[in-house]
Amino acid sequence: MRFLLRRLLLFVAALFGVSVVVFAALRILPGDVASVMAGLNSPASRVEALREQFGLNRPLTVQYADWMGGLLRGDFGTSILTGQSVTSLIGARAAITFPLIVLGLLIAMLIGIPLGVAATLARSSWARTMFHVVGLIGGAIPALWGGLLLILLFSRGTGLIGLFPSQGFPMNGWGAPGDALWSLVLPALSVGIIVGAGLMRYTRSALGDIAASGHVDMAMACGMTRRQAVIRVGLRLATPQLVSVIGLTFAEMITGVMVIENLFALPGIGSGLVTDVGNRDLIAVQSELFMLAAFFLAVGLVVDLLHRALDPRLAAAGTISEVIA
């Protein structure tokens, strides 16, 4: 309970720090939404009137307090340019981005973990070299180039094998689950293949460390084959490390899919954030950045708790340190 309370306090403190940094950074940038709305040749009086209308001329402390008060109530504010609720905008975009990230991560796990186990079990030098080269090539492919290659191969109309739509998302969203999921396959593959290559290298490294520690040899001495020892013992012992890597990868993918969303014309959080930044919509941008940072911190908190729950050594170390203290 003490560990949980400490982590929760750190989480709240980090959220407060992020909110201050995001709010201050956006106010330092040149230009504001009033200048964008007024136009290039508008008189200064028009720009000042718009600033007063939207409260942009108030003290920064008052603007920050109003924004934080809205966040505590679950109100992310209203887009100055469109007049829409930022909460509804984020919700509509997140309904595309988060399923894309989850699907991409599932693909990465289906690729990376089995290949990492296979690389650990490989005995011949050419097989180990092949897995090493596959990991390097997969991790070195840029997401944009990989997405373009998948479009040329598998998209409808332009691809050699027309299976999947190459751009856009159904107008009725998840009202047609099959069409919505089908439109995310190519973007998810673009992300999953690259992330899977990194996960393969990490799985191979983690299993290699466990094998070097003697656990696999001990399991084999008890009657298991090498394959059984690596999968049933090594993979289980590597689970806490893999959970940490997968969790942090899941959080990092939310920024990595921005390029993919623009390439496949998906109206997700990444493409929406790029648009809002270009339009100088400060209210929308600061709320979106805060939400992304909060999501990253929340995933880190969950991963930390899961790692402690899966690895009894951490709980024992915490107990001993508390007794000594």
LINURMO-V583730 format. One record per pair of residues at least 12 apart in sequence whose ideal C-beta (glycine too) atoms are under 10 Angstrom apart, sorted by the first residue. I is the first residue (numbers start at 0). GAP is how many residues later the second one is. D is the distance in whole Angstrom. If there is no record, write none. Layout:
i/gap/d
I/GAP/D
I/GAP/D
This chain:
i/gap/d
1/316/8
1/320/7
2/301/9
2/302/8
2/305/7
2/311/9
2/312/8
2/315/6
2/316/10
2/319/9
3/297/10
3/300/10
3/301/7
3/304/9
6/293/9
6/294/6
6/295/10
6/297/6
6/298/7
6/301/9
7/293/8
9/287/9
9/290/10
9/291/8
9/294/10
10/283/9
10/286/6
10/287/7
10/289/8
10/290/5
10/293/10
11/285/10
13/279/8
13/280/9
13/282/10
13/283/5
13/286/9
13/287/9
14/56/9
14/275/8
14/278/8
14/279/6
14/282/7
14/283/9
15/52/9
16/276/9
17/271/8
17/272/6
17/274/9
17/275/4
17/276/7
17/278/9
17/279/7
18/45/8
18/48/8
18/49/6
18/52/7
18/267/8
18/270/10
18/271/6
18/274/8
18/275/9
19/44/8
19/48/10
20/268/9
20/269/10
20/272/9
21/45/10
21/263/8
21/264/5
21/265/9
21/266/9
21/267/5
21/268/5
21/270/10
21/271/7
22/37/8
22/40/8
22/41/5
22/44/7
22/45/9
22/259/9
22/263/6
22/266/9
22/267/9
23/36/8
23/40/9
24/260/10
24/261/9
24/264/9
25/251/9
25/254/9
25/256/5
25/257/10
25/259/6
25/260/5
25/263/8
26/29/10
26/33/6
26/36/8
26/37/9
26/255/8
26/259/9
28/248/9
28/251/8
28/253/9
28/256/10
29/250/10
30/249/6
31/15/9
31/18/9
31/19/7
31/22/9
31/24/6
31/48/10
31/248/6
31/250/7
32/17/8
32/18/9
32/21/7
32/23/7
32/46/9
32/47/5
32/48/7
32/243/10
32/246/7
32/247/5
32/248/6
32/249/6
32/250/8
32/251/9
32/252/10
33/12/9
33/13/5
33/14/8
33/15/8
33/16/4
33/17/4
33/18/9
33/19/8
33/20/7
33/22/6
33/23/9
33/46/8
33/246/9
33/248/10
34/12/6
34/15/8
34/16/9
34/245/7
35/14/9
35/44/9
35/45/8
35/242/9
35/243/6
35/244/5
35/245/8
36/13/6
36/14/10
36/16/10
36/17/9
36/43/7
36/44/7
36/242/9
36/243/9
36/244/10
37/12/6
37/13/9
49/30/9
52/27/9
53/24/10
53/26/5
53/228/9
53/229/8
54/25/10
54/228/10
55/24/9
55/226/8
55/227/10
62/219/9
62/220/10
62/223/10
63/222/10
66/215/10
66/216/8
66/219/7
66/220/8
66/223/9
67/222/10
69/16/9
69/17/9
69/213/9
69/217/9
70/215/10
70/216/8
70/219/7
70/220/9
70/223/9
73/13/7
74/12/7
74/212/9
75/12/9
75/13/8
75/14/6
75/15/10
75/207/8
75/208/8
75/210/9
75/211/4
75/212/8
75/214/8
75/215/7
76/205/9
76/206/4
76/207/7
76/209/8
76/210/6
77/205/7
77/206/9
77/209/10
78/197/8
78/200/9
78/202/6
78/203/10
78/204/6
78/205/5
78/206/10
78/208/9
79/199/9
79/200/9
79/201/6
79/202/7
79/203/6
79/204/8
80/194/10
80/195/8
80/198/5
80/199/8
80/200/5
80/202/9
80/203/8
81/194/10
81/197/9
81/199/8
81/202/8
83/200/9
84/199/10
85/190/9
85/195/9
85/197/6
85/198/5
85/199/9
85/200/9
85/201/5
85/202/7
85/205/9
86/200/8
86/204/10
88/178/10
88/180/9
88/183/7
88/187/9
88/192/10
88/195/7
88/198/9
88/199/8
89/179/7
89/182/8
89/183/10
89/194/9
89/197/7
89/198/6
89/201/6
89/202/10
91/81/8
91/175/8
91/176/9
91/177/10
91/180/9
92/168/9
92/173/9
92/174/6
92/175/5
92/176/4
92/177/8
92/178/8
92/179/5
92/180/8
92/195/8
93/160/10
93/174/8
93/175/6
93/178/10
93/194/10
93/197/8
93/201/9
94/74/9
94/78/6
94/79/7
94/85/9
94/172/10
94/173/9
94/174/10
95/73/6
95/77/8
95/78/9
95/84/8
95/87/9
95/88/8
95/91/10
95/161/10
95/165/8
95/170/6
95/171/6
95/172/4
95/173/8
95/174/10
95/175/9
95/176/9
96/156/9
96/157/7
96/160/6
96/161/9
96/163/10
96/164/7
96/169/8
96/170/9
96/171/4
96/172/4
96/173/7
96/174/9
96/175/9
96/176/10
96/195/10
97/152/10
97/155/10
97/156/8
97/159/10
97/170/9
97/171/8
97/197/9
98/75/8
98/81/8
98/82/8
98/85/6
98/89/9
98/169/9
99/69/10
99/83/10
99/84/5
99/85/10
99/87/6
99/88/6
99/90/10
99/91/7
99/153/9
99/154/10
99/157/6
99/160/8
99/161/8
99/164/9
99/166/7
99/168/7
99/169/10
99/170/9
100/83/10
100/86/10
100/87/8
100/90/8
100/91/10
100/94/10
100/148/10
100/149/7
100/150/9
100/151/10
100/152/5
100/153/6
100/155/9
100/156/6
100/167/9
100/168/10
101/82/10
101/86/9
101/148/8
101/151/9
102/78/8
102/81/6
102/82/8
102/84/8
102/85/4
102/86/9
102/88/9
102/89/7
103/80/9
103/83/7
103/84/4
103/85/8
103/86/8
103/87/4
103/88/4
103/89/9
103/90/9
103/91/7
103/92/9
103/145/10
103/146/9
103/149/6
103/152/9
103/153/7
103/156/8
104/83/9
104/86/8
104/87/7
104/90/7
104/91/9
104/94/9
104/141/7
104/142/10
104/144/7
104/145/5
104/148/7
105/82/8
105/86/7
106/78/9
106/81/6
106/82/6
106/83/10
106/84/8
106/85/3
106/86/7
106/88/8
106/89/7
107/80/9
107/81/10
107/83/8
107/84/4
107/85/8
107/86/8
107/87/4
107/88/4
107/89/8
107/90/8
107/91/5
107/92/9
107/138/8
107/141/7
107/142/9
107/145/9
108/83/8
108/86/9
108/87/7
108/90/7
108/94/10
108/133/9
108/137/7
108/140/10
109/82/8
109/86/8
109/89/10
110/23/10
110/27/8
110/78/10
110/81/7
110/82/7
110/83/10
110/84/8
110/85/3
110/86/8
110/88/7
110/89/7
111/23/9
111/26/9
111/80/9
111/81/10
111/83/7
111/84/4
111/85/7
111/86/7
111/87/3
111/88/4
111/89/8
111/90/8
111/91/6
111/92/9
111/130/9
111/133/10
111/134/9
111/137/10
112/83/9
112/86/7
112/87/8
112/89/10
112/90/5
112/94/10
112/122/8
112/125/10
112/129/7
112/133/9
113/82/10
113/86/8
113/89/9
114/16/7
114/19/7
114/20/8
114/23/9
114/81/8
114/82/9
114/84/9
114/85/4
114/86/9
114/88/8
114/89/8
115/15/8
115/19/9
115/80/9
115/83/7
115/84/5
115/85/7
115/86/7
115/87/3
115/88/4
115/89/8
115/90/8
115/91/7
115/92/10
115/119/9
115/122/9
115/126/9
116/83/9
116/86/7
116/87/8
116/90/7
116/110/9
116/113/6
116/114/6
116/117/8
116/118/7
116/121/10
117/13/7
117/82/9
117/85/10
117/86/9
117/109/10
117/112/10
118/12/4
118/13/8
118/15/9
118/16/8
118/81/7
118/82/8
118/84/8
118/85/4
118/86/10
118/88/8
118/89/9
119/83/8
119/84/6
119/85/9
119/86/9
119/87/4
119/88/6
119/90/9
119/91/7
119/96/9
119/106/10
119/107/10
119/110/6
119/111/10
119/114/7
119/115/9
119/118/10
120/83/10
120/86/9
120/105/7
120/106/6
120/109/6
120/110/9
120/113/10
121/82/9
122/103/9
127/76/9
130/69/7
130/70/9
130/73/7
131/68/10
131/69/9
131/72/9
133/63/7
133/66/8
133/67/10
134/61/9
134/62/5
134/63/8
134/64/9
134/65/5
134/66/5
134/67/10
134/69/8
135/61/8
135/65/8
136/60/8
137/55/6
137/56/6
137/57/9
137/58/7
137/59/3
137/60/8
137/61/10
137/62/7
137/63/9
138/54/10
138/55/7
138/56/9
138/57/9
138/58/4
138/59/5
138/60/10
138/61/9
138/62/7
139/54/9
139/57/8
140/49/9
140/52/7
140/53/6
140/56/8
141/48/10
141/52/8
141/117/8
142/44/10
142/47/6
142/48/7
142/50/9
142/51/6
142/52/10
142/113/7
142/114/8
142/115/9
142/116/5
142/117/6
142/120/8
143/46/8
143/115/5
143/116/8
143/118/9
143/119/6
144/45/9
145/43/8
145/44/5
145/45/9
145/46/10
145/47/6
145/48/6
145/114/9
145/117/10
146/19/9
146/39/7
146/40/7
146/42/8
146/43/4
146/44/9
146/46/10
146/47/10
146/112/8
146/113/6
146/115/10
146/116/5
146/117/7
147/18/10
147/42/9
147/115/7
148/41/9
148/44/10
149/14/8
149/16/9
149/35/9
149/36/5
149/37/9
149/39/6
149/40/6
149/43/9
149/113/10
149/114/10
150/13/9
150/15/5
150/16/9
150/35/7
150/39/9
150/112/8
150/113/8
151/14/9
152/33/9
153/12/8
153/31/8
153/32/6
153/35/8
154/12/8
154/31/7
154/109/9
158/27/9
162/19/9
162/22/8
162/23/9
163/18/6
163/19/7
163/20/9
163/21/5
163/22/5
163/23/9
163/25/9
163/100/10
164/14/8
164/17/7
164/18/5
164/19/9
164/20/9
164/21/8
164/99/9
164/100/10
165/17/9
165/20/7
165/21/10
165/97/9
165/98/7
165/99/9
166/16/9
166/19/9
166/20/10
166/96/8
166/97/6
166/98/4
166/99/8
167/15/7
167/96/8
167/97/5
167/98/7
167/99/9
168/14/5
168/15/8
168/18/10
168/92/10
168/95/9
168/96/8
168/97/5
168/98/6
168/99/8
169/12/9
169/13/7
172/94/10
182/81/8
182/82/10
182/83/8
183/76/10
183/80/9
183/82/8
183/84/10
185/74/9
185/77/9
185/78/7
186/70/7
186/73/5
186/74/7
186/76/8
186/77/5
186/78/10
186/79/6
186/81/9
187/69/9
187/72/9
187/76/10
188/71/10
189/66/10
189/67/9
189/69/9
189/70/5
189/73/8
189/74/8
190/62/6
190/65/6
190/66/6
190/68/9
190/69/6
191/61/9
193/59/10
193/62/8
194/51/9
194/54/6
194/55/9
194/57/9
194/58/7
194/61/8
197/47/9
197/51/8
198/43/8
198/46/7
198/47/7
198/50/7
201/36/9
201/39/8
201/40/7
201/42/10
201/43/5
201/44/9
201/47/9
202/31/10
202/32/8
202/35/7
202/38/9
202/39/7
202/42/9
204/33/9
204/36/9
205/28/8
205/29/9
205/31/9
205/32/4
205/33/9
205/34/10
205/35/5
205/36/7
205/39/8
206/23/6
206/24/9
206/27/5
206/28/7
206/30/9
206/31/6
206/34/10
206/35/10
207/26/9
207/30/10
208/25/9
208/28/10
208/29/8
208/32/9
209/19/10
209/20/9
209/23/8
209/24/5
209/25/9
209/26/9
209/27/5
209/28/6
209/31/9
210/15/9
210/18/8
210/19/7
210/22/10
210/23/6
210/26/10
212/21/10
212/24/9
214/14/8
214/15/10
214/18/6
214/19/7
214/21/10
214/22/6
215/12/10
215/13/5
215/14/6
215/16/10
215/17/6
215/18/5
215/21/9
216/12/8
217/15/8
218/13/7
218/14/4
218/15/8
219/13/9
235/74/10
236/74/9
238/67/10
238/68/10
238/71/6
238/72/9
239/63/10
239/66/8
239/67/5
239/68/9
239/69/9
239/70/4
239/71/4
239/72/10
239/73/9
239/74/8
240/66/8
240/69/9
240/70/9
241/68/10
242/59/10
242/60/7
242/63/5
242/64/6
242/66/10
242/67/6
242/68/9
243/56/9
243/59/5
243/60/8
243/62/8
243/63/5
243/66/9
243/67/10
244/58/9
245/57/8
245/60/10
246/52/6
246/53/7
246/54/10
246/55/7
246/56/3
246/57/9
246/59/7
246/60/8
247/48/9
247/51/7
247/52/7
247/55/6
248/50/10
249/45/10
249/46/10
249/49/6
249/52/10
249/53/9
250/41/9
250/44/7
250/45/5
250/46/8
250/47/8
250/48/4
250/49/7
250/51/10
250/52/8
251/44/8
251/47/9
253/14/10
253/15/7
253/16/8
253/37/10
253/38/6
253/41/6
253/42/7
253/45/9
254/14/10
254/15/8
254/18/10
254/37/7
254/41/9
255/14/9
256/12/8
256/13/6
256/14/9
257/12/3
257/13/7
257/14/10
257/15/7
257/16/7
258/12/10
258/15/10
260/12/9
260/13/9
261/12/7
261/13/10
268/19/7
268/22/8
268/23/7
268/26/10
269/18/10
269/22/9
271/12/8
271/13/10
271/16/7
272/12/7
272/15/5
272/16/8
272/18/10
272/19/8
275/12/7
275/13/10
276/12/9
